[in-house]
Amino acid sequence: MKYSHYLVLLCLLFSTYCYSQHYQIEDKYRGDPFFRKIDMNKLEKDCTYPPNYWQLSGSKQEKIQKLCPLNNLKFDFRGLYKFIYKAPVILYNGQDFQLTLSMSENNDIESGSTIFGGDIFLSIVKDSIVKDQIYLANNSIYFSDVAVGFQRYFISQEGEVYTLYLQEDDIGISPMLWKHYKIDNQKMKFVLQDMLISITDGVQYQIIYPNQFNVISNKPVTKIEPKELKSCEDEYNKEEFYDCYLDVYNHYNSRLKQKINLLNKKNNTIKKSYSKLQQNMASDCLMLSPPVSGNTDIDPYLSKVMFCLIQNYKQEITNIEKQLAH
């Protein structure tokens, strides 16, 4: 029995080791493990400058910058360009497919091989054909004289890919869009598992595929007045994100919960589950194509998802009210 017990332990250890080594990728391509798990609120707090930052001496500014973990990463994202600017690089060469890093043709190149910006893509390639591709990184996305964007990543040995899109301006660095993919080696796809969106102070939008949409906020839920409710709903067709969308979402989300409670009190035999109902409605809305990166993608996407959810909530509220009337 002792020998069999040790044998089982050895098998488990061996299988774990083999699984952890599934995607053997050199460290110079892997990215930084910091991006595996992100606390968006804490990161933004750590990377926001104090109001008097630009009046401080250079040494004091440097001390403040060191408080932001993004400025203390070990992985050299700028140096990554010198490895891949001429041709795609094979990161992983498996029996069925390859993982490659490649750059777009529109790059910010200076003096030969010094590259300051440019889109980097991660691809699944089989028989020289790209089966799937995701936007992985960029060192600098120019917006204006005072704002730039950039994206960072990490690829784990288990085939998990994490990306974080950020913006930097004169008040600091703000994380905006975090994504987590899993490589499906059967379908040869990058399957998006979950996202975090942060475009409003103190509020995060968590999306877990295929059917979870959660609002994580450190702000109290405020009641929206009827006139403001109508005014915000009139803006839907413009496909832009408005802060009041959250108030409208909270309004109908709260009403839906109230109606379900009333219906369940009236009907003692069959209980309606809010969580299951919410997940069913979210699954429809989350079929929309996710944002790639940048405000031009994030704002319209979030507007469409929240509009879809609000419409579903309103319809379900109407259905329940009809049931309560009988």
C-alpha positions, 0 to 999 in steps of 0.5 A, spaced: 500 500 500 505 504 501 508 503 494 502 504 491 501 511 495 508 513 493 506 511 486 500 515 485 503 521 488 509 521 483 504 520 478 500 526 480 507 530 481 509 528 474 502 530 470 502 537 474 509 538 471 508 536 464 501 540 464 505 546 467 510 545 461 505 545 456 507 551 452 514 552 453 515 559 451 522 563 452 522 568 458 524 574 453 517 573 449 512 571 455 511 578 458 510 580 465 506 575 470 503 582 474 498 582 468 495 575 470 491 578 476 489 585 476 486 590 481 484 595 477 482 600 483 488 599 487 492 600 480 489 606 478 490 609 486 497 607 486 499 610 479 495 616 480 499 622 481 498 627 487 495 634 485 502 637 486 506 632 482 508 637 477 511 642 482 515 637 485 523 636 484 525 631 479 527 626 485 521 627 488 517 625 482 521 619 481 519 616 488 512 617 486 513 614 480 516 608 483 510 607 487 506 605 481 508 597 480 507 598 472 514 602 473 517 596 476 516 591 471 522 586 470 519 584 463 522 589 457 516 591 453 520 596 449 526 591 448 521 586 445 520 589 438 527 588 436 526 581 436 520 581 432 520 587 427 523 584 421 519 577 421 514 573 425 517 569 431 515 562 433 514 562 440 511 555 441 512 549 436 507 544 437 505 538 433 498 541 431 500 548 431 504 554 432 504 560 436 507 566 433 508 573 435 508 579 429 508 586 428 503 590 424 506 594 418 505 601 421 510 602 426 514 608 429 521 606 427 527 610 428 534 609 426 533 602 423 531 597 429 529 602 434 522 601 435 517 605 439 511 603 438 507 598 433 501 593 434 503 586 436 499 580 435 499 573 437 497 568 432 495 561 432 498 558 425 497 551 422 500 549 416 502 556 415 495 559 415 493 563 421 487 560 424 486 565 430 489 572 432 489 577 438 491 584 439 497 583 444 501 589 445 503 596 443 508 600 447 505 607 445 498 609 442 498 616 440 492 620 442 494 627 443 499 632 446 497 630 453 495 622 452 498 616 450 495 609 450 499 602 451 497 595 452 501 589 456 501 582 456 503 575 459 502 568 456 502 563 461 505 556 461 498 553 461 496 557 455 492 562 458 493 569 455 492 576 459 492 583 456 491 590 460 490 596 456 492 603 459 492 610 458 497 615 461 496 623 461 498 628 466 495 625 472 498 618 471 496 612 468 489 609 468 488 601 467 482 601 462 481 594 459 483 587 462 482 581 458 483 573 460 484 568 454 485 561 454 488 557 448 483 552 445 488 547 442 482 543 439 478 549 435 485 553 435 482 559 438 483 564 443 477 563 447 475 570 451 474 567 458 473 574 462 474 582 462 474 587 466 472 594 464 474 601 468 472 607 464 468 611 470 472 612 477 470 607 482 466 603 478 468 596 474 464 592 469 466 585 470 464 580 464 465 573 465 463 569 459 458 566 457 453 569 461 455 574 467 455 581 467 457 584 474 457 592 476 463 592 482 462 599 485 465 603 491 460 608 490 453 608 493 447 606 488 443 613 487 436 613 485 435 616 478 429 622 477 424 620 472 426 626 468 434 624 468 431 617 467 428 619 460 433 624 458 439 618 459 434 613 455 434 618 449 441 618 448 441 610 447 441 611 439 448 615 439 452 609 441 456 613 446 457 611 453 454 616 458 455 615 466 448 616 467 447 609 464 449 606 470 444 609 474 439 607 469 441 600 469 441 600 477 434 603 476 431 597 472 436 592 475 433 594 482 426 594 479 426 587 476 429 584 483 423 587 487 418 584 481 421 577 482 420 578 490 413 580 489 411 574 484 415 569 488 411 571 494 404 571 490 406 564 487 408 559 492 409 553 488 414 555 482 419 560 484 423 565 479 430 565 480 433 572 479 440 570 478 438 565 473 434 570 469 439 575 469 444 570 466 440 568 461 439 575 459 446 577 459 448 571 455 444 574 449 447 581 450 455 578 451 454 575 444 456 582 442 463 583 439 468 585 445 472 591 444 479 590 442 482 596 446 482 604 446 476 608 448 473 608 441 472 600 442 470 600 449 465 606 450 461 603 444 461 596 446 459 598 454 453 602 451 451 597 447 451 591 452 448 596 457 442 598 453 441 590 451 441 589 458 436 594 460 431 593 454 431 585 457 430 588 464 424 592 462 421 587 458 422 582 463 419 587 468 413 588 463 412 580 463 412 579 471 407 585 472 402 582 467 403 575 471 402 579 478 395 582 475 392 576 474 
